Amino acid sequence: MAYNASIQAEWDWQNAVELAEERAAEKAAAIADEKARKEERAKAKAREQELLREAEAEKRELLVQSAKTLKKSGVANSVIAESLGLPIGVVEKL
């Protein structure tokens, strides 16, 4: 009986070690997955910010082009600035 008990204790110990290894591997995989998701979210946010900056730059360029066209047409600087929401100094420099 003592032999069987020692064999059972050894099996129990092996099972406990294997279970601990499995749980550690699962935890490491979960941590790696979360890290990858955070990195993807950060990349997506950075790309979104880049697209917003590009859109703002395009918007400014369109406003400046519109202001130039209006100025060539003889529209007053103050009217252009107010209509397009541009600072009067920007319109005057065009």
Legacy VTK file of the C-alpha trace (Angstrom):
# vtk DataFile Version 3.0
C-alpha trace
ASCII
DATASET POLYDATA
POINTS 94 float
0.000 0.000 0.000
2.867 2.353 0.769
4.271 1.724 -2.702
0.905 2.468 -4.313
0.579 5.617 -2.202
4.025 6.798 -3.275
3.199 6.097 -6.926
-0.093 8.001 -6.531
1.730 10.899 -4.852
4.216 11.014 -7.739
1.370 11.067 -10.298
-0.430 13.764 -8.330
2.765 15.818 -8.264
3.292 15.375 -12.027
-0.310 16.350 -12.724
0.029 19.433 -10.523
3.216 20.475 -12.341
1.620 19.928 -15.762
-1.459 21.910 -14.738
0.707 24.768 -13.486
2.668 24.747 -16.761
-0.559 24.801 -18.805
-1.964 27.682 -16.785
1.290 29.616 -17.096
1.305 29.072 -20.858
-2.336 30.195 -21.120
-1.603 33.285 -19.051
1.443 34.124 -21.187
-0.636 33.703 -24.357
-3.372 35.953 -22.962
-0.812 38.612 -22.047
0.738 38.396 -25.524
-2.697 38.689 -27.151
-3.574 41.742 -25.055
-0.241 43.350 -25.909
-0.849 42.712 -29.616
-4.361 44.212 -29.364
-2.984 47.297 -27.601
-0.339 47.719 -30.297
-2.971 47.387 -33.029
-5.201 49.954 -31.291
-2.238 52.316 -30.990
-1.410 51.887 -34.684
-5.034 52.451 -35.656
-5.220 55.573 -33.505
-1.991 56.923 -34.977
-3.292 56.280 -38.494
-6.563 57.999 -37.626
-4.665 61.032 -36.320
-2.565 61.093 -39.483
-5.681 60.999 -41.657
-7.240 63.802 -39.622
-4.115 65.941 -40.066
-4.150 65.266 -43.797
-7.845 66.158 -44.010
-7.241 69.402 -42.099
-4.352 70.289 -44.418
-6.542 69.635 -47.463
-9.317 71.737 -45.937
-6.915 74.638 -45.299
-5.597 74.403 -48.840
-9.135 74.478 -50.258
-9.980 77.499 -48.110
-6.846 79.304 -49.276
-7.607 78.488 -52.910
-11.180 79.727 -52.452
-9.883 82.899 -50.826
-7.476 83.485 -53.706
-10.293 83.032 -56.223
-12.567 85.417 -54.329
-9.762 87.962 -53.986
-9.114 87.825 -57.737
-12.831 88.443 -58.224
-12.551 91.670 -56.233
-14.286 90.536 -53.036
-13.188 92.510 -49.965
-10.674 90.855 -47.642
-12.967 91.223 -44.643
-15.828 89.497 -46.483
-13.530 86.654 -47.576
-12.160 86.226 -44.072
-15.608 86.208 -42.503
-17.138 83.937 -45.145
-14.399 81.327 -45.068
-13.523 81.600 -41.383
-9.947 82.593 -42.112
-7.960 85.144 -40.144
-7.907 88.510 -41.904
-4.085 88.460 -41.849
-4.030 85.272 -43.909
-6.408 86.724 -46.490
-4.410 89.932 -46.737
-1.188 87.994 -47.425
-2.697 86.146 -50.383
LINES 1 95
94 0 1 2 3 4 5 6 7 8 9 10 11 12 13 14 15 16 17 18 19 20 21 22 23 24 25 26 27 28 29 30 31 32 33 34 35 36 37 38 39 40 41 42 43 44 45 46 47 48 49 50 51 52 53 54 55 56 57 58 59 60 61 62 63 64 65 66 67 68 69 70 71 72 73 74 75 76 77 78 79 80 81 82 83 84 85 86 87 88 89 90 91 92 93
